Amino acid sequence: MTEETQNIPQSENQDNPITTWKLVKWMIYLFPFLVFYIYNSLHTTKAIKKKDELSKQLKELHSERISLESEITQSSKQSEIAEKLKETGLKELSDPPIKIVREKKD
């Protein structure tokens, strides 16, 4: 084995540590970018999931608002109010109201 190492030229023997050092430098430069890339992709995925959840919640609230509005509209009709007031003894006016006019004193 000593003959093999002696037969290898000196320049090849020195290139190997330099190549390793270059590789280490590249890894040192690439590692922060790799960590940032992973963080960014996970953060983006989390944000998209949250957006989808909020979108579903918004649709549910929108449909609930529409149903509540229709209930309020239905219950505020004159016929519905008259039915509810029959139980209390109040009746719906059959004649229109009369305007009372007061004479002016000069």
LOFIPA-242387 format. One record per atom (N, C-alpha, C): residue number from 0; x, y, z; atom name; residue in one letter. Coordinates in steps of 0.001 Angstrom, whole numbers, plus 500000, padded with zeros to 6 digits. Layout:
BEGIN
- num / x / y / z / atomo / residuo
- NUM / X / Y / Z / CA / A;
...
//
This chain:
BEGIN
- num / x / y / z / atomo / residuo
- 0 / 500804 / 498806 / 500000 / N / M;
- 0 / 500000 / 500000 / 500000 / CA / M;
- 0 / 500846 / 501257 / 500000 / C / M;
- 1 / 501974 / 501167 / 500564 / N / T;
- 1 / 502832 / 502341 / 500560 / CA / T;
- 1 / 503292 / 502664 / 499167 / C / T;
- 2 / 503446 / 501666 / 498347 / N / E;
- 2 / 503845 / 501911 / 496970 / CA / E;
- 2 / 502736 / 502628 / 496208 / C / E;
- 3 / 501485 / 502283 / 496521 / N / E;
- 3 / 500369 / 502922 / 495827 / CA / E;
- 3 / 500280 / 504403 / 496184 / C / E;
- 4 / 500464 / 504717 / 497415 / N / T;
- 4 / 500420 / 506120 / 497804 / CA / T;
- 4 / 501616 / 506884 / 497268 / C / T;
- 5 / 502704 / 506200 / 497120 / N / Q;
- 5 / 503878 / 506873 / 496560 / CA / Q;
- 5 / 503730 / 507075 / 495066 / C / Q;
- 6 / 502979 / 506207 / 494408 / N / N;
- 6 / 502793 / 506326 / 492964 / CA / N;
- 6 / 501778 / 507432 / 492615 / C / N;
- 7 / 500918 / 507810 / 493557 / N / I;
- 7 / 499944 / 508872 / 493289 / CA / I;
- 7 / 500692 / 510199 / 493285 / C / I;
- 8 / 500468 / 510971 / 492256 / N / P;
- 8 / 501153 / 512269 / 492204 / CA / P;
- 8 / 500681 / 513174 / 493347 / C / P;
- 9 / 501547 / 514058 / 493728 / N / Q;
- 9 / 501303 / 514972 / 494844 / CA / Q;
- 9 / 500104 / 515878 / 494587 / C / Q;
- 10 / 499852 / 516296 / 493377 / N / S;
- 10 / 498764 / 517214 / 493065 / CA / S;
- 10 / 497399 / 516538 / 493264 / C / S;
- 11 / 497267 / 515267 / 492928 / N / E;
- 11 / 496009 / 514555 / 493121 / CA / E;
- 11 / 495733 / 514370 / 494606 / C / E;
- 12 / 496718 / 514124 / 495360 / N / N;
- 12 / 496570 / 513926 / 496795 / CA / N;
- 12 / 496109 / 515225 / 497471 / C / N;
- 13 / 496535 / 516353 / 496985 / N / Q;
- 13 / 496132 / 517641 / 497560 / CA / Q;
- 13 / 494767 / 518100 / 497053 / C / Q;
- 14 / 494356 / 517673 / 495889 / N / D;
- 14 / 493061 / 518072 / 495336 / CA / D;
- 14 / 491911 / 517484 / 496149 / C / D;
- 15 / 492092 / 516336 / 496664 / N / N;
- 15 / 491023 / 515684 / 497405 / CA / N;
- 15 / 490579 / 516495 / 498628 / C / N;
- 16 / 491455 / 517004 / 499486 / N / P;
- 16 / 490989 / 517835 / 500598 / CA / P;
- 16 / 490363 / 519157 / 500133 / C / P;
- 17 / 490878 / 519725 / 499063 / N / I;
- 17 / 490311 / 520972 / 498541 / CA / I;
- 17 / 488902 / 520706 / 498019 / C / I;
- 18 / 488704 / 519621 / 497350 / N / T;
- 18 / 487387 / 519266 / 496842 / CA / T;
- 18 / 486423 / 519047 / 498005 / C / T;
- 19 / 486886 / 518397 / 499039 / N / T;
- 19 / 486047 / 518180 / 500220 / CA / T;
- 19 / 485708 / 519521 / 500858 / C / T;
- 20 / 486670 / 520394 / 500958 / N / W;
- 20 / 486426 / 521710 / 501553 / CA / W;
- 20 / 485425 / 522508 / 500702 / C / W;
- 21 / 485539 / 522435 / 499388 / N / K;
- 21 / 484582 / 523121 / 498515 / CA / K;
- 21 / 483173 / 522566 / 498730 / C / K;
- 22 / 483098 / 521276 / 498875 / N / L;
- 22 / 481802 / 520651 / 499118 / CA / L;
- 22 / 481229 / 521106 / 500455 / C / L;
- 23 / 482055 / 521205 / 501471 / N / V;
- 23 / 481605 / 521662 / 502789 / CA / V;
- 23 / 481133 / 523112 / 502702 / C / V;
- 24 / 481870 / 523947 / 501972 / N / K;
- 24 / 481455 / 525341 / 501808 / CA / K;
- 24 / 480103 / 525434 / 501109 / C / K;
- 25 / 479903 / 524646 / 500069 / N / W;
- 25 / 478616 / 524640 / 499383 / CA / W;
- 25 / 477494 / 524211 / 500322 / C / W;
- 26 / 477769 / 523222 / 501139 / N / M;
- 26 / 476742 / 522765 / 502086 / CA / M;
- 26 / 476437 / 523849 / 503120 / C / M;
- 27 / 477459 / 524547 / 503551 / N / I;
- 27 / 477249 / 525632 / 504512 / CA / I;
- 27 / 476379 / 526721 / 503882 / C / I;
- 28 / 476580 / 527021 / 502612 / N / Y;
- 28 / 475767 / 528019 / 501933 / CA / Y;
- 28 / 474351 / 527512 / 501634 / C / Y;
- 29 / 474238 / 526258 / 501286 / N / L;
- 29 / 472938 / 525718 / 500890 / CA / L;
- 29 / 472042 / 525374 / 502073 / C / L;
- 30 / 472603 / 525062 / 503213 / N / F;
- 30 / 471805 / 524648 / 504362 / CA / F;
- 30 / 470790 / 525710 / 504802 / C / F;
- 31 / 471162 / 526981 / 504961 / N / P;
- 31 / 470148 / 527985 / 505332 / CA / P;
- 31 / 469039 / 528131 / 504291 / C / P;
- 32 / 469400 / 528042 / 503011 / N / F;
- 32 / 468376 / 528124 / 501972 / CA / F;
- 32 / 467426 / 526937 / 502031 / C / F;
- 33 / 467980 / 525771 / 502311 / N / L;
- 33 / 467155 / 524575 / 502439 / CA / L;
- 33 / 466204 / 524696 / 503631 / C / L;
- 34 / 466700 / 525181 / 504747 / N / V;
- 34 / 465859 / 525368 / 505931 / CA / V;
- 34 / 464772 / 526407 / 505636 / C / V;
- 35 / 465130 / 527494 / 504985 / N / F;
- 35 / 464153 / 528520 / 504635 / CA / F;
- 35 / 463098 / 527974 / 503680 / C / F;
- 36 / 463509 / 527179 / 502717 / N / Y;
- 36 / 462584 / 526595 / 501750 / CA / Y;
- 36 / 461579 / 525680 / 502451 / C / Y;
- 37 / 462055 / 524851 / 503361 / N / I;
- 37 / 461168 / 523945 / 504093 / CA / I;
- 37 / 460211 / 524751 / 504968 / C / I;
- 38 / 460731 / 525740 / 505685 / N / Y;
- 38 / 459884 / 526583 / 506538 / CA / Y;
- 38 / 458819 / 527286 / 505711 / C / Y;
- 39 / 459223 / 527832 / 504589 / N / N;
- 39 / 458297 / 528578 / 503741 / CA / N;
- 39 / 457195 / 527672 / 503191 / C / N;
- 40 / 457537 / 526476 / 502766 / N / S;
- 40 / 456517 / 525578 / 502227 / CA / S;
- 40 / 455551 / 525136 / 503321 / C / S;
- 41 / 456042 / 524863 / 504527 / N / L;
- 41 / 455160 / 524473 / 505624 / CA / L;
- 41 / 454261 / 525638 / 506040 / C / L;
- 42 / 454819 / 526825 / 506095 / N / H;
- 42 / 454042 / 528011 / 506466 / CA / H;
- 42 / 452947 / 528282 / 505431 / C / H;
- 43 / 453279 / 528133 / 504163 / N / T;
- 43 / 452310 / 528345 / 503095 / CA / T;
- 43 / 451183 / 527321 / 503164 / C / T;
- 44 / 451529 / 526076 / 503410 / N / T;
- 44 / 450518 / 525027 / 503531 / CA / T;
- 44 / 449581 / 525315 / 504695 / C / T;
- 45 / 450143 / 525746 / 505810 / N / K;
- 45 / 449336 / 526080 / 506989 / CA / K;
- 45 / 448406 / 527255 / 506681 / C / K;
- 46 / 448904 / 528257 / 505985 / N / A;
- 46 / 448089 / 529424 / 505638 / CA / A;
- 46 / 446954 / 529041 / 504690 / C / A;
- 47 / 447222 / 528157 / 503754 / N / I;
- 47 / 446189 / 527728 / 502811 / CA / I;
- 47 / 445101 / 526947 / 503538 / C / I;
- 48 / 445495 / 526084 / 504480 / N / K;
- 48 / 444504 / 525329 / 505257 / CA / K;
- 48 / 443629 / 526278 / 506080 / C / K;
- 49 / 444243 / 527268 / 506685 / N / K;
- 49 / 443483 / 528230 / 507490 / CA / K;
- 49 / 442525 / 529025 / 506605 / C / K;
- 50 / 442978 / 529393 / 505428 / N / K;
- 50 / 442129 / 530135 / 504488 / CA / K;
- 50 / 440927 / 529290 / 504080 / C / K;
- 51 / 441152 / 528007 / 503809 / N / D;
- 51 / 440046 / 527123 / 503447 / CA / D;
- 51 / 439039 / 526976 / 504587 / C / D;
- 52 / 439538 / 526842 / 505819 / N / E;
- 52 / 438645 / 526733 / 506975 / CA / E;
- 52 / 437815 / 528002 / 507147 / C / E;
- 53 / 438462 / 529160 / 507006 / N / L;
- 53 / 437750 / 530429 / 507133 / CA / L;
- 53 / 436735 / 530611 / 506001 / C / L;
- 54 / 437072 / 530133 / 504830 / N / S;
- 54 / 436150 / 530226 / 503701 / CA / S;
- 54 / 434906 / 529371 / 503958 / C / S;
- 55 / 435100 / 528162 / 504482 / N / K;
- 55 / 433950 / 527306 / 504812 / CA / K;
- 55 / 433103 / 527953 / 505899 / C / K;
- 56 / 433750 / 528512 / 506911 / N / Q;
- 56 / 433027 / 529162 / 507996 / CA / Q;
- 56 / 432240 / 530368 / 507471 / C / Q;
- 57 / 432823 / 531111 / 506554 / N / L;
- 57 / 432138 / 532259 / 505966 / CA / L;
- 57 / 430904 / 531820 / 505194 / C / L;
- 58 / 431001 / 530730 / 504436 / N / K;
- 58 / 429850 / 530222 / 503696 / CA / K;
- 58 / 428735 / 529795 / 504640 / C / K;
- 59 / 429096 / 529131 / 505745 / N / E;
- 59 / 428095 / 528712 / 506725 / CA / E;
- 59 / 427402 / 529926 / 507352 / C / E;
- 60 / 428191 / 530927 / 507718 / N / L;
- 60 / 427608 / 532133 / 508313 / CA / L;
- 60 / 426724 / 532883 / 507323 / C / L;
- 61 / 427118 / 532873 / 506065 / N / H;
- 61 / 426322 / 533538 / 505033 / CA / H;
- 61 / 424963 / 532837 / 504885 / C / H;
- 62 / 424972 / 531514 / 504852 / N / S;
- 62 / 423701 / 530791 / 504718 / CA / S;
- 62 / 422840 / 530975 / 505967 / C / S;
- 63 / 423466 / 531032 / 507133 / N / E;
- 63 / 422719 / 531276 / 508370 / CA / E;
- 63 / 422091 / 532668 / 508357 / C / E;
- 64 / 422822 / 533654 / 507866 / N / R;
- 64 / 422295 / 535018 / 507777 / CA / R;
- 64 / 421096 / 535065 / 506844 / C / R;
- 65 / 421180 / 534383 / 505720 / N / I;
- 65 / 420069 / 534384 / 504765 / CA / I;
- 65 / 418842 / 533726 / 505379 / C / I;
- 66 / 419038 / 532619 / 506085 / N / S;
- 66 / 417881 / 531947 / 506696 / CA / S;
- 66 / 417267 / 532812 / 507799 / C / S;
- 67 / 418098 / 533493 / 508583 / N / L;
- 67 / 417565 / 534386 / 509619 / CA / L;
- 67 / 416813 / 535566 / 509013 / C / L;
- 68 / 417329 / 536104 / 507937 / N / E;
- 68 / 416633 / 537212 / 507265 / CA / E;
- 68 / 415276 / 536767 / 506742 / C / E;
- 69 / 415207 / 535570 / 506185 / N / S;
- 69 / 413921 / 535096 / 505668 / CA / S;
- 69 / 412940 / 534846 / 506808 / C / S;
- 70 / 413430 / 534350 / 507955 / N / E;
- 70 / 412558 / 534163 / 509117 / CA / E;
- 70 / 412019 / 535506 / 509619 / C / E;
- 71 / 412889 / 536493 / 509689 / N / I;
- 71 / 412469 / 537821 / 510142 / CA / I;
- 71 / 411471 / 538427 / 509165 / C / I;
- 72 / 411712 / 538288 / 507891 / N / T;
- 72 / 410794 / 538814 / 506887 / CA / T;
- 72 / 409437 / 538126 / 507002 / C / T;
- 73 / 409458 / 536808 / 507179 / N / Q;
- 73 / 408210 / 536047 / 507299 / CA / Q;
- 73 / 407448 / 536451 / 508558 / C / Q;
- 74 / 408168 / 536594 / 509681 / N / S;
- 74 / 407478 / 536904 / 510930 / CA / S;
- 74 / 407040 / 538363 / 511028 / C / S;
- 75 / 407560 / 539229 / 510188 / N / S;
- 75 / 407170 / 540640 / 510254 / CA / S;
- 75 / 406039 / 540985 / 509290 / C / S;
- 76 / 405490 / 539986 / 508601 / N / K;
- 76 / 404348 / 540247 / 507731 / CA / K;
- 76 / 403139 / 540610 / 508591 / C / K;
- 77 / 402259 / 541417 / 508028 / N / Q;
- 77 / 401105 / 541917 / 508774 / CA / Q;
- 77 / 400209 / 540769 / 509228 / C / Q;
- 78 / 400013 / 539774 / 508396 / N / S;
- 78 / 399139 / 538661 / 508773 / CA / S;
- 78 / 399731 / 537859 / 509928 / C / S;
- 79 / 401034 / 537666 / 509929 / N / E;
- 79 / 401697 / 536943 / 511020 / CA / E;
- 79 / 401586 / 537725 / 512331 / C / E;
- 80 / 401778 / 539024 / 512255 / N / I;
- 80 / 401685 / 539860 / 513459 / CA / I;
- 80 / 400260 / 539841 / 513991 / C / I;
- 81 / 399257 / 539882 / 513094 / N / A;
- 81 / 397858 / 539860 / 513514 / CA / A;
- 81 / 397539 / 538544 / 514231 / C / A;
- 82 / 398044 / 537435 / 513735 / N / E;
- 82 / 397805 / 536137 / 514388 / CA / E;
- 82 / 398419 / 536104 / 515785 / C / E;
- 83 / 399609 / 536643 / 515908 / N / K;
- 83 / 400270 / 536652 / 517219 / CA / K;
- 83 / 399547 / 537560 / 518209 / C / K;
- 84 / 398977 / 538646 / 517712 / N / L;
- 84 / 398300 / 539600 / 518597 / CA / L;
- 84 / 396881 / 539169 / 518964 / C / L;
- 85 / 396275 / 538225 / 518242 / N / K;
- 85 / 394942 / 537730 / 518584 / CA / K;
- 85 / 394941 / 537105 / 519974 / C / K;
- 86 / 396033 / 536447 / 520329 / N / E;
- 86 / 396130 / 535806 / 521642 / CA / E;
- 86 / 396098 / 536834 / 522771 / C / E;
- 87 / 396612 / 538020 / 522531 / N / T;
- 87 / 396631 / 539062 / 523565 / CA / T;
- 87 / 395329 / 539849 / 523609 / C / T;
- 88 / 394478 / 539683 / 522638 / N / G;
- 88 / 393207 / 540396 / 522626 / CA / G;
- 88 / 393207 / 541616 / 521722 / C / G;
- 89 / 394317 / 541977 / 521146 / N / L;
- 89 / 394369 / 543113 / 520217 / CA / L;
- 89 / 393887 / 542662 / 518852 / C / L;
- 90 / 393162 / 543575 / 518176 / N / K;
- 90 / 392640 / 543250 / 516853 / CA / K;
- 90 / 393241 / 544190 / 515822 / C / K;
- 91 / 393230 / 543701 / 514606 / N / E;
- 91 / 393722 / 544500 / 513495 / CA / E;
- 91 / 392650 / 545524 / 513116 / C / E;
- 92 / 393084 / 546724 / 512776 / N / L;
- 92 / 392137 / 547757 / 512371 / CA / L;
- 92 / 391527 / 547391 / 511026 / C / L;
- 93 / 390223 / 547520 / 510953 / N / S;
- 93 / 389558 / 547274 / 509671 / CA / S;
- 93 / 389338 / 548588 / 508925 / C / S;
- 94 / 389208 / 549685 / 509671 / N / D;
- 94 / 389044 / 551012 / 509069 / CA / D;
- 94 / 390375 / 551742 / 509111 / C / D;
- 95 / 390608 / 552567 / 508090 / N / P;
- 95 / 391856 / 553329 / 508121 / CA / P;
- 95 / 391822 / 554369 / 509234 / C / P;
- 96 / 392953 / 554784 / 509730 / N / P;
- 96 / 392972 / 555790 / 510785 / CA / P;
- 96 / 392457 / 557136 / 510273 / C / P;
- 97 / 391900 / 557928 / 511200 / N / I;
- 97 / 391351 / 559239 / 510854 / CA / I;
- 97 / 392345 / 560298 / 511292 / C / I;
- 98 / 392529 / 561286 / 510432 / N / K;
- 98 / 393451 / 562376 / 510743 / CA / K;
- 98 / 392672 / 563448 / 511498 / C / K;
- 99 / 393158 / 563830 / 512638 / N / I;
- 99 / 392519 / 564878 / 513441 / CA / I;
- 99 / 393194 / 566196 / 513097 / C / I;
- 100 / 392364 / 567142 / 512683 / N / V;
- 100 / 392897 / 568451 / 512283 / CA / V;
- 100 / 392503 / 569442 / 513351 / C / V;
- 101 / 393430 / 570194 / 513803 / N / R;
- 101 / 393191 / 571197 / 514825 / CA / R;
- 101 / 393156 / 572564 / 514162 / C / R;
- 102 / 392160 / 573346 / 514505 / N / E;
- 102 / 392037 / 574663 / 513893 / CA / E;
- 102 / 393030 / 575615 / 514548 / C / E;
- 103 / 393565 / 576473 / 513740 / N / K;
- 103 / 394536 / 577431 / 514239 / CA / K;
- 103 / 393819 / 578622 / 514878 / C / K;
- 104 / 394303 / 579078 / 515974 / N / K;
- 104 / 393766 / 580302 / 516595 / CA / K;
- 104 / 394664 / 581456 / 516170 / C / K;
- 105 / 394002 / 582507 / 515648 / N / D;
- 105 / 394775 / 583672 / 515207 / CA / D;
- 105 / 394952 / 584681 / 516293 / C / D;
//
